[in-house]
Amino acid sequence: MSHPLVDHASLLTGSHVTRVRGRTGVDRVVRTIEGGHRRNVETNASESEGRELRFVELGTLRLGLGVVDRPETISLRREPTSDFLVQFVLEGEVYVAIDGRRHRLGPGSGIVVPPGCRFERRTQRSVGLSVVVDSIALRTRLAERVSAALDRPIEFRTRVVAARNPLLAMAVAIDQALASGLAVVDGPACTAMQRAFIDLLLDLQPHSYADDLVRDDRAVKSMRIETVRALVDRDPSAHLTVEDLASAAECSVRSLQANFAEYGATSPMDFVRRRRLALARARLLDPTCEDPIGEIAVAHGYRSASRFAADYRRLFGELPSGTRRR
């Protein structure tokens, strides 16, 4: 049974792909992908000569598609300095063991294989997609995400990647973008997609820095909101667009909108409006302030006094004049 989202026959077929045939060549490439030594392969060599492995080097990622058409068992110890390996099963069943812990992988599912582990894989026949993630690139990106130097190894907790996981969809999307010409191996689009795969890996799979990553993300989101608040407070009358807010917060408009939705089910521009009204209310409650209400409205970004009064009443349940009479 094949994975319902992936037609493996169409994967890694473009001009960017290298094809290797025969057991000797395939084993050499697989050894590079799996990053292991003391490799023990139990299979019928004469039946494996027709095997083909297709792979592509992308920079921070390497993609490889392999077809096993006969029973095969592989055992190895991965080098401590090898890269991280994510293996997906597209067709058939594969049984893997990582440091003695056994897992069954069905179509669409996968598993993260860390450096330095004892790794075994057994299958009758299957099709698999491997994604090798450069260890240096992974550490660099994680350090960027937690805004600090990493003081310990990255250790992924062994967990099967569920079928229909976005990791597999992203790996397939990278290959399809290259095959269609929408991206080139050394181009910015391919680089961005590789970075997105690494971010998904860090976000979706449990690892030794997961708590730091969550804390940092919360801190970043809070900092973005505070940046918008400070921008409004600095000049409540300034004309601001959501693009201006995102630029000040150093993030995309979509990220900023998501942050504010989590903050209080509001939008960035609604936050700006509420903040301006709160600042205007503080002026109206100040007994030393004698500015006309119309001038206060203009000073807080409103060209229309009636619109100011309506928004003010909707938020505080009274008109600006009612606040001033207190």
C-alpha positions in Angstrom: 0.0 0.0 0.0 1.4 3.4 -0.9 1.1 6.6 1.1 -2.1 8.4 -0.2 -0.4 11.8 -0.5 2.7 10.6 -2.4 3.2 8.9 -5.7 6.8 7.7 -5.2 7.2 7.0 -9.0 7.1 10.7 -9.6 9.6 11.6 -6.8 13.2 12.5 -7.5 12.9 12.2 -11.3 14.1 15.6 -12.5 17.4 16.7 -13.9 18.6 17.7 -10.5 18.6 14.0 -9.3 21.5 11.6 -9.3 20.7 7.9 -10.0 22.7 5.0 -8.8 22.2 1.4 -9.9 23.5 -1.9 -8.6 24.2 -3.0 -5.1 27.8 -1.7 -4.9 26.8 1.9 -5.9 23.6 1.8 -3.9 25.4 0.6 -0.7 28.0 3.3 -1.1 25.4 6.1 -1.2 23.2 4.5 1.5 26.3 4.4 3.7 26.8 8.1 3.2 23.1 8.8 3.8 22.8 6.6 6.9 26.1 7.9 8.3 27.2 4.5 9.8 30.0 2.1 10.0 30.2 -1.7 10.9 27.3 -2.1 8.4 25.8 -5.5 8.2 23.4 -6.2 5.3 21.6 -9.5 5.0 20.1 -9.9 1.5 20.6 -11.8 -1.7 23.3 -9.9 -3.6 22.3 -11.4 -7.0 18.8 -10.2 -6.5 19.9 -6.7 -5.6 21.8 -5.8 -8.7 18.8 -4.2 -10.3 18.2 -1.9 -7.3 18.2 1.9 -7.9 18.6 4.8 -5.5 17.8 8.3 -6.5 19.2 11.2 -4.5 19.9 14.9 -4.6 22.3 17.2 -2.6 20.6 20.5 -1.7 23.1 22.1 0.8 21.6 21.7 4.2 19.4 18.7 3.2 19.9 15.6 1.1 17.0 13.7 -0.2 17.2 10.0 -1.2 14.5 7.6 -2.5 15.2 3.9 -2.3 13.3 0.8 -3.3 13.9 -2.5 -1.5 12.3 -5.3 -3.6 13.6 -8.2 -1.5 13.8 -9.0 2.2 16.6 -7.0 3.8 18.0 -6.4 7.2 20.5 -3.6 7.9 22.3 -3.0 11.2 24.9 -0.2 11.8 26.2 2.2 14.4 25.9 5.7 13.2 29.0 7.9 13.6 28.6 10.5 16.4 29.6 13.2 13.9 27.1 12.1 11.3 24.0 14.2 10.3 20.4 13.8 11.5 18.4 11.4 9.4 14.6 11.4 8.9 13.3 8.3 7.2 9.8 8.0 5.8 8.1 4.9 4.5 6.1 5.5 1.3 5.1 1.9 0.6 5.3 -1.4 2.6 6.3 -1.8 6.2 9.6 -1.2 7.9 10.7 -2.3 11.4 13.4 -0.2 12.9 15.3 -0.3 16.2 17.2 2.7 17.6 19.4 1.8 20.5 17.3 -1.3 21.1 13.9 0.5 21.0 11.8 -1.0 18.3 9.2 0.7 16.1 7.0 -0.3 13.2 6.7 2.2 10.4 3.8 2.1 8.0 3.0 4.1 4.8 3.4 7.8 5.4 5.0 7.5 8.8 8.7 8.1 9.6 11.3 8.5 12.4 14.2 10.7 13.3 17.5 8.8 13.5 20.1 10.7 15.6 23.9 10.6 15.2 25.8 8.1 17.3 23.0 5.5 17.7 22.7 1.8 17.0 20.3 1.5 14.1 18.6 -1.5 12.6 16.1 -1.7 9.8 14.3 -4.7 8.5 11.8 -5.0 5.7 10.4 -7.5 3.2 9.9 -4.9 0.5 9.4 -1.2 0.8 9.9 2.2 -0.7 11.4 4.9 1.5 12.3 8.6 1.4 15.2 9.7 3.5 16.0 13.3 4.4 19.5 14.0 5.8 19.7 17.2 7.8 23.1 18.8 8.2 24.0 18.8 11.9 25.7 22.2 11.7 22.8 23.8 9.9 20.4 22.3 12.5 22.4 23.6 15.4 22.8 27.0 13.8 19.1 27.4 13.2 18.2 26.2 16.7 20.6 28.7 18.2 18.9 31.4 16.2 15.5 30.3 17.4 16.5 30.2 21.1 18.7 33.4 20.8 21.6 31.7 22.7 24.6 29.5 22.1 23.8 25.8 22.6 25.4 24.3 25.6 24.5 20.6 25.1 23.8 18.2 22.3 20.5 18.2 20.4 18.8 14.9 21.3 15.6 14.0 19.6 13.3 11.8 21.7 12.5 8.7 19.6 8.9 9.1 18.3 7.3 7.9 15.1 6.4 10.7 12.8 2.7 10.2 12.2 1.3 9.7 8.7 0.2 13.0 7.0 2.9 14.8 8.9 3.9 18.2 7.4 7.5 17.1 7.4 6.9 14.6 4.6 4.7 17.1 2.7 7.5 19.7 2.9 10.1 17.1 1.7 7.9 16.3 -1.3 7.2 20.0 -2.0 11.0 20.7 -2.2 11.4 18.0 -4.8 8.3 19.1 -6.8 9.5 22.7 -6.8 12.9 21.6 -8.2 11.3 19.3 -10.8 8.9 21.9 -12.0 11.6 24.6 -12.2 10.0 26.8 -9.6 13.2 26.5 -7.6 16.8 25.7 -8.3 19.2 23.8 -6.1 21.3 26.8 -5.1 18.5 29.4 -5.3 16.8 31.3 -2.6 13.5 29.5 -2.8 15.1 26.1 -2.3 17.1 27.6 0.6 13.9 28.9 2.2 12.2 25.6 1.9 15.1 23.7 3.4 15.0 26.1 6.3 11.2 25.5 6.6 11.8 21.8 6.9 14.3 22.3 9.7 11.9 24.6 11.5 9.1 22.0 11.2 11.5 19.3 12.5 12.3 21.5 15.6 8.6 22.4 16.1 7.0 19.1 15.6 9.5 16.5 17.1 10.3 16.4 20.8 13.9 17.2 21.6 16.3 18.4 24.3 15.8 22.1 23.5 12.0 22.0 23.1 11.3 23.8 26.3 13.8 26.5 25.5 12.3 26.9 22.1 8.8 27.4 23.5 10.0 29.8 26.1 11.9 31.8 23.5 8.9 31.8 21.1 6.7 33.2 23.9 9.3 35.8 24.7 9.6 36.8 21.1 5.8 37.1 20.7 5.6 39.2 23.9 8.4 41.4 22.6 6.6 42.0 19.4 3.4 43.1 21.2 5.4 45.4 23.4 7.1 46.9 20.3 3.7 47.7 18.8 2.5 49.2 22.1 5.6 51.4 22.4 5.2 52.5 18.8 1.6 53.7 19.5 2.6 55.3 22.8 5.4 57.2 21.2 3.0 59.0 18.8 -0.7 58.1 19.2 -1.6 60.4 16.2 0.8 58.7 13.7 -0.8 57.0 10.7 0.1 53.3 11.0 -0.6 50.3 8.8 -0.2 46.7 9.7 2.8 46.6 7.4 4.4 49.4 9.5 3.7 47.4 12.7 5.2 44.2 11.3 8.3 46.1 10.1 8.8 47.6 13.6 8.3 44.2 15.2 10.7 42.6 12.7 8.4 39.9 11.5 5.9 39.1 8.8 2.4 40.5 8.8 1.0 36.9 9.1 3.3 36.2 12.1 2.2 39.4 13.8 -1.5 38.7 13.2 -1.0 35.2 14.7 0.7 36.7 17.8 -2.1 39.1 18.5 -4.7 36.4 17.9 -3.1 34.4 20.6 -2.6 37.4 22.8 -6.3 38.3 23.1 -8.3 37.2 20.1 -7.6 40.6 18.4 -5.9 41.9 15.4 -2.8 44.3 15.4 -4.9 47.2 14.1 -7.6 46.6 16.7 -4.9 46.6 19.4 -3.7 49.9 18.1 -7.2 51.4 18.2 -7.8 50.1 21.7 -4.4 51.5 22.9 -5.1 54.9 21.4 -8.5 55.0 23.2 -6.9 53.9 26.5 -4.3 56.8 26.1 -7.1 59.2 25.3 -9.1 58.1 28.4 -6.0 58.7 30.5 -5.9 62.3 29.2 -9.6 62.8 29.9 -9.2 61.5 33.5 -6.3 63.9 34.1 -7.7 66.8 36.1 -5.0 69.1 34.7 -5.9 68.4 31.1 -8.1 71.2 29.6 -7.7 70.2 25.9 -11.0 70.1 24.0 -12.3 66.6 23.3 -11.9 67.2 19.5 -8.2 67.9 20.0 -7.7 64.9 22.1 -9.4 62.8 19.4 -7.0 64.2 16.7 -4.0 63.7 19.0 -4.9 60.0 19.2 -5.3 59.3 15.5 -9.0 60.2 14.9 -9.9 62.7 12.2 -13.6 62.5 13.1 -14.8 63.4 16.6 -18.0 61.5 16.1 -16.1 58.3 15.2 -13.9 58.8 18.2 -16.9 59.2 20.5 -18.6 56.1 19.0 -15.5 53.9 19.4 -14.9 55.3 22.9 -18.4 54.5 24.0 -18.2 51.0 22.5 -15.0 50.3 24.5 -15.7 52.0 27.8 -19.5 52.2 28.0 -19.7 56.0 28.2 -19.0 59.0 26.0 -15.7 61.0 26.4 -17.7 63.8 27.9 -19.0 61.5 30.6 -15.5 60.5 31.5 -14.4 64.1 31.7 -17.3 65.1 34.0 -16.0 62.6 36.7 
